Amino acid sequence: MSDKPAQNVLNEEPIDDEIAQVLRRVDYPVNKDALVDTARNAGVSNDVVILFDGLPKQDYDDADSVEQLLGSNGGPGIAV
């Protein structure tokens, strides 16, 4: 058994970059479905598509409103 703590398999930095990439591509206001479609079309990882798909169905006025909800799902938030 190792004394090292288990490392998180998910590398946060590339995920943050992919989220920011999607948030920069959309025209606001935007709804959840458009965010998911943009993520898929951008070719980001499935992890990022799943994050967007987990958002509440609503309209988002700006990147900050999306980022706040994504940050509240366990992350610190994303700098766009």
Secondary structure, DSSP 8 states (H G I E B T S, - for coil): --SS----SS-HHHHHHHHHHHHHHS-SSEEHHHHHHHHHHHT--HHHHHHHHTS-SSEESSHHHHHHHHHHTTS-----
